[in-house]
Amino acid sequence: MLTFSGIEEARRRLAGVAIRTPVLRSRQFDESADASVFFKAENLQRAGAFKFRGAYNKLKAETETSRVTEVVAYSSGNHAQAVALVSKILGLKATIVMPSDAPAAKLAATREYGAEVVLYDRYSESRDDIGQRLVRERGALLVPPFDDYRIMAGAATAAVELLEEVPDLDALVVPVSGGGLIAGCAFAARHLRPEIAVYGTEPVTAADTADSLAKGERVVIETPRTIADGLQVSSPGRLTFPIVQETVEAVLLVSDDEMIETLCWMLERMKVLVEPSGVAGAAAVRHRKADFAGRKVGVILSGGNVDRDKLAFYLATAAAT
């Protein structure tokens, strides 16, 4: 189970290893959103995303209790980089299953950290099946991207740090993929501040968690097509979804255009580079997808890994509108 004591253990493991990322403010963003917004800048985390927190907590805990020499993970990019970097730190061999259309920067960084990359077609092949086959063949430990309590506990430490700096937040807004980040952050936030309202954010074309909440059970959608490559899952996690059901107010939907506009605005005005997946929460607040007026709102900027050519396209697109 996910427990607050498990989150505290994750904090102890991550102390001195993970970056305590800054909390950023922007007067102009506050004015546009009609709210006081506090950005937890996990785009500045090691490997460029919050994923380092969960990957390190999971692998460090496993190596404390058993002999681990090789790991396998599957990811569109940020979890891949995190597992590769953590494996390098801990002296483990890593094999990462990644989609062939993953951002080139994420592929390159994963290889540079020393991992072997196995490519697949996300629209016709199952990364789960490939990962499980590699685990059997190599006798490796599987490091899932979200459906694991230690992964969730590590991710939750971002919310704990944010609430230490801004303890009276009225709301917390978190991007949603398989649910590891929002499950961990919502659980921690509600433990520390029971009255806080936690919102998830998904692309309109990748609304698997929103649809699941509406139906009251996990649903499976076709592999979504969106610029937010880190949010392209087909269904929320088996372990994460019940936590989301209990702790999350609602899941807000944003368009690709809204993510592009917010990404470019933050880069130009705040001098902060956030990838489309990482900026989804900020886009939901900026485009007023819920009533945040007059409230103190925390937003997790979950990652900042963007290909240069795609960034140039986003900037050109924003300039043309």
C-alpha positions as CSV (number, residue, x, y, z in Angstrom):
1,M,0.0,0.0,0.0
2,L,0.9,3.7,-0.4
3,T,1.5,5.1,3.1
4,F,2.8,8.4,4.4
5,S,5.5,6.5,6.2
6,G,6.6,5.1,2.9
7,I,6.7,8.6,1.5
8,E,8.9,9.7,4.4
9,E,11.2,6.7,3.7
10,A,11.5,7.9,0.1
11,R,12.5,11.4,1.3
12,R,15.3,9.9,3.4
13,R,16.5,7.9,0.4
14,L,16.4,10.9,-1.9
15,A,18.1,13.3,0.5
16,G,21.3,14.6,-1.0
17,V,20.6,12.7,-4.3
18,A,17.5,14.3,-5.8
19,I,17.4,18.1,-6.4
20,R,15.1,20.0,-4.1
21,T,13.6,21.9,-7.1
22,P,12.6,25.6,-6.7
23,V,9.1,26.9,-6.4
24,L,8.7,29.6,-9.1
25,R,6.3,32.6,-9.3
26,S,5.2,34.9,-12.1
27,R,3.1,38.1,-11.5
28,Q,2.0,38.1,-15.1
29,F,0.9,34.5,-14.9
30,D,-1.1,35.2,-11.7
31,E,-2.8,38.1,-13.5
32,S,-3.7,36.0,-16.5
33,A,-5.1,33.2,-14.3
34,D,-6.6,35.4,-11.6
35,A,-5.0,33.2,-9.0
36,S,-1.8,33.0,-7.0
37,V,0.2,30.2,-8.7
38,F,3.2,28.4,-7.3
39,F,5.1,26.2,-9.8
40,K,7.1,23.2,-8.5
41,A,9.8,23.1,-11.1
42,E,10.4,19.4,-11.6
43,N,11.6,20.2,-15.1
44,L,14.8,21.1,-13.3
45,Q,15.1,17.8,-11.6
46,R,17.9,15.3,-12.4
47,A,17.3,13.8,-15.9
48,G,14.9,16.6,-16.5
49,A,11.7,15.3,-14.8
50,F,10.1,14.2,-11.6
51,K,10.6,10.6,-12.7
52,F,14.0,10.5,-11.0
53,R,12.4,10.6,-7.6
54,G,10.4,7.4,-8.1
55,A,13.0,5.5,-10.0
56,Y,15.7,6.2,-7.3
57,N,13.4,5.3,-4.5
58,K,12.3,2.1,-6.1
59,L,15.8,0.9,-7.1
60,K,17.5,2.0,-3.9
61,A,14.9,0.2,-1.8
62,E,15.3,-3.0,-3.9
63,T,19.0,-3.0,-3.6
64,E,18.8,-2.6,0.1
65,T,16.9,-5.9,0.5
66,S,18.0,-8.1,-2.4
67,R,20.7,-8.6,-5.0
68,V,19.8,-6.6,-8.1
69,T,22.2,-6.4,-11.1
70,E,20.0,-5.7,-14.1
71,V,16.8,-3.8,-14.6
72,V,14.2,-3.5,-17.4
73,A,11.8,-0.5,-17.8
74,Y,9.5,0.8,-20.5
75,S,8.8,4.5,-21.1
76,S,8.2,7.2,-23.7
77,G,11.2,9.0,-22.4
78,N,11.3,10.6,-18.9
79,H,11.1,7.4,-16.9
80,A,13.6,5.9,-19.4
81,Q,16.1,8.6,-18.6
82,A,15.5,8.4,-14.9
83,V,16.0,4.6,-14.7
84,A,19.0,4.8,-16.9
85,L,20.6,7.5,-14.7
86,V,19.7,5.8,-11.4
87,S,21.1,2.5,-12.8
88,K,24.3,4.3,-13.6
89,I,24.5,5.8,-10.1
90,L,23.8,2.4,-8.4
91,G,26.0,0.3,-10.8
92,L,23.2,-1.6,-12.5
93,K,22.7,-2.7,-16.1
94,A,19.6,-1.1,-17.6
95,T,17.5,-2.1,-20.7
96,I,14.8,0.4,-21.6
97,V,11.9,-0.3,-24.0
98,M,11.0,2.9,-25.8
99,P,8.7,3.9,-28.7
100,S,10.3,4.4,-32.0
101,D,8.7,7.9,-32.2
102,A,10.0,9.0,-28.7
103,P,11.6,12.5,-28.8
104,A,15.2,12.2,-30.1
105,A,16.5,14.1,-27.1
106,K,15.0,11.5,-24.7
107,L,16.4,8.6,-26.7
108,A,19.8,10.1,-26.8
109,A,19.9,10.9,-23.1
110,T,18.8,7.4,-22.2
111,R,21.7,5.9,-24.2
112,E,24.2,8.5,-22.9
113,Y,23.4,7.4,-19.3
114,G,24.5,3.9,-20.4
115,A,21.3,2.0,-21.0
116,E,20.5,-0.4,-23.8
117,V,17.4,0.8,-25.7
118,V,14.9,-1.5,-27.4
119,L,12.6,0.3,-29.8
120,Y,8.9,-0.7,-30.5
121,D,5.9,0.8,-32.4
122,R,3.6,2.2,-29.8
123,Y,0.6,1.9,-32.1
124,S,0.9,-1.8,-33.0
125,E,3.1,-3.4,-30.3
126,S,2.7,-3.8,-26.5
127,R,5.6,-2.4,-24.4
128,D,4.3,-4.4,-21.4
129,D,4.7,-7.7,-23.4
130,I,8.2,-6.7,-24.6
131,G,9.2,-5.7,-21.1
132,Q,8.0,-8.9,-19.5
133,R,9.8,-11.0,-22.1
134,L,13.0,-9.2,-21.4
135,V,12.6,-9.7,-17.7
136,R,12.1,-13.4,-18.2
137,E,15.0,-13.8,-20.6
138,R,17.5,-11.7,-18.5
139,G,16.3,-12.4,-15.0
140,A,16.1,-8.7,-14.5
141,L,14.0,-6.5,-12.2
142,L,11.1,-4.7,-13.8
143,V,10.9,-1.0,-12.9
144,P,7.3,0.1,-13.9
145,P,6.7,3.7,-14.8
146,F,3.8,4.3,-12.4
147,D,2.0,1.3,-11.1
148,D,4.2,0.6,-8.1
149,Y,3.9,2.0,-4.6
150,R,7.6,2.9,-4.2
151,I,7.4,4.8,-7.6
152,M,4.4,6.7,-6.3
153,A,6.1,7.4,-2.9
154,G,9.1,8.8,-4.6
155,A,6.9,11.0,-6.9
156,A,4.9,12.2,-3.8
157,T,8.0,13.9,-2.3
158,A,7.6,16.7,-4.9
159,A,4.2,17.6,-3.3
160,V,5.6,17.3,0.2
161,E,8.4,19.8,-0.6
162,L,5.9,22.2,-2.3
163,L,3.6,22.2,0.7
164,E,6.6,22.7,3.1
165,E,7.2,26.0,1.2
166,V,3.6,26.9,0.6
167,P,1.6,25.2,3.4
168,D,-1.7,27.0,2.8
169,L,-2.3,26.0,-0.8
170,D,-6.0,25.8,-1.8
171,A,-5.5,23.6,-4.8
172,L,-2.8,21.4,-6.4
173,V,-2.8,20.7,-10.2
174,V,-0.8,17.7,-11.5
175,P,-0.4,16.2,-15.1
176,V,-1.8,12.7,-15.4
177,S,-0.4,9.8,-17.4
178,G,-0.7,6.4,-15.8
179,G,-1.3,8.1,-12.4
180,G,1.9,7.6,-10.4
181,L,2.6,11.3,-10.0
182,I,-0.9,12.4,-9.2
183,A,-1.7,9.4,-7.0
184,G,1.5,10.0,-4.9
185,C,1.1,13.8,-4.8
186,A,-2.6,13.7,-4.1
187,F,-2.2,11.2,-1.3
188,A,0.6,13.3,0.3
189,A,-1.2,16.6,-0.1
190,R,-4.4,15.3,1.4
191,H,-2.5,13.8,4.3
192,L,-0.7,17.1,5.0
193,R,-3.7,19.4,4.2
194,P,-7.0,17.5,4.1
195,E,-8.9,20.5,2.8
196,I,-6.8,20.9,-0.4
197,A,-8.5,20.3,-3.7
198,V,-6.3,18.2,-6.1
199,Y,-6.9,18.3,-9.9
200,G,-5.4,16.2,-12.6
201,T,-4.8,17.4,-16.1
202,E,-4.9,15.4,-19.4
203,P,-4.9,16.2,-23.1
204,V,-8.4,16.1,-24.6
205,T,-7.3,13.3,-26.9
206,A,-5.8,11.2,-24.0
207,A,-8.6,11.4,-21.4
208,D,-8.4,7.9,-20.1
209,T,-8.4,8.9,-16.4
210,A,-11.1,11.4,-16.9
211,D,-13.2,8.8,-18.7
212,S,-12.4,6.2,-16.0
213,L,-13.5,8.6,-13.2
214,A,-16.7,9.3,-15.0
215,K,-17.5,5.6,-15.5
216,G,-16.3,4.6,-12.0
217,E,-13.8,2.0,-13.3
218,R,-10.7,1.8,-15.4
219,V,-11.3,2.2,-19.1
220,V,-9.0,1.5,-22.0
221,I,-8.8,3.9,-25.0
222,E,-6.8,3.6,-28.2
223,T,-3.2,4.8,-28.0
224,P,-3.8,8.6,-27.9
225,R,-2.3,11.1,-30.4
226,T,-1.1,14.2,-28.7
227,I,2.1,16.4,-28.6
228,A,2.3,15.4,-24.9
229,D,4.2,12.2,-25.4
230,G,4.6,11.6,-21.7
231,L,0.8,11.4,-21.3
232,Q,0.1,8.9,-24.1
233,V,-1.2,6.0,-22.0
234,S,-4.3,4.0,-22.8
235,S,-5.5,3.4,-19.2
236,P,-4.8,4.5,-15.7
237,G,-2.8,2.1,-13.5
238,R,-4.4,-0.8,-11.6
239,L,-2.8,0.5,-8.3
240,T,-2.9,4.2,-9.0
241,F,-6.5,4.5,-10.1
242,P,-8.2,3.7,-6.7
243,I,-6.0,6.3,-5.0
244,V,-7.0,8.9,-7.7
245,Q,-10.6,8.0,-7.2
246,E,-10.3,8.7,-3.4
247,T,-8.2,11.8,-3.5
248,V,-8.7,13.8,-6.8
249,E,-11.4,16.4,-7.3
250,A,-11.5,16.2,-11.1
251,V,-9.4,15.8,-14.2
252,L,-9.2,18.8,-16.4
253,L,-8.7,18.6,-20.1
254,V,-6.4,20.8,-22.2
255,S,-5.8,20.9,-25.9
256,D,-2.5,20.6,-27.7
257,D,-2.9,24.3,-28.8
258,E,-3.4,25.3,-25.1
259,M,-0.3,23.4,-24.1
260,I,1.8,25.0,-26.9
261,E,0.6,28.5,-26.0
262,T,1.4,28.0,-22.3
263,L,4.8,26.3,-23.0
264,C,5.8,29.2,-25.3
265,W,4.6,31.9,-22.8
266,M,6.5,30.3,-19.9
267,L,9.7,30.1,-22.0
268,E,9.4,33.7,-23.3
269,R,8.2,35.4,-20.1
270,M,9.5,33.2,-17.3
271,K,12.6,31.9,-19.0
272,V,11.6,28.3,-18.0
273,L,11.6,25.4,-20.5
274,V,8.8,22.9,-19.9
275,E,7.8,20.1,-22.2
276,P,4.2,19.7,-23.4
277,S,3.4,16.9,-20.9
278,G,5.0,18.9,-18.1
279,V,3.1,22.1,-18.9
280,A,-0.4,20.5,-18.9
281,G,-1.2,21.6,-15.4
282,A,-0.1,25.2,-16.0
283,A,-2.2,25.2,-19.2
284,A,-5.3,24.1,-17.2
285,V,-4.8,27.0,-14.8
286,R,-3.9,29.6,-17.4
287,H,-6.9,28.7,-19.5
288,R,-9.2,28.5,-16.5
289,K,-10.4,24.9,-16.8
290,A,-11.7,25.2,-13.2
291,D,-12.6,28.1,-10.9
292,F,-9.2,29.0,-9.5
293,A,-10.1,32.7,-9.0
294,G,-8.5,34.2,-5.9
295,R,-7.1,30.8,-4.8
296,K,-3.5,29.8,-4.0
297,V,-2.7,27.1,-6.5
298,G,0.3,24.7,-6.7
299,V,1.2,23.4,-10.1
300,I,3.7,20.5,-10.8
301,L,5.8,21.3,-13.9
302,S,6.6,17.6,-14.3
303,G,9.3,17.7,-17.0
304,G,11.4,19.8,-19.4
305,N,12.8,17.4,-22.1
306,V,11.9,18.8,-25.5
307,D,13.5,18.2,-28.9
308,R,14.9,21.3,-30.5
309,D,13.1,20.9,-33.8
310,K,9.7,20.4,-32.0
311,L,10.4,23.4,-29.7
312,A,11.1,25.5,-32.9
313,F,7.7,24.2,-34.3
314,Y,5.9,25.2,-31.1
315,L,7.4,28.6,-31.1
316,A,6.5,29.2,-34.7
317,T,3.0,27.9,-34.1
318,A,2.5,30.2,-31.2
319,A,3.8,33.2,-33.1
320,A,1.4,32.5,-35.9
321,T,-1.7,32.6,-33.7
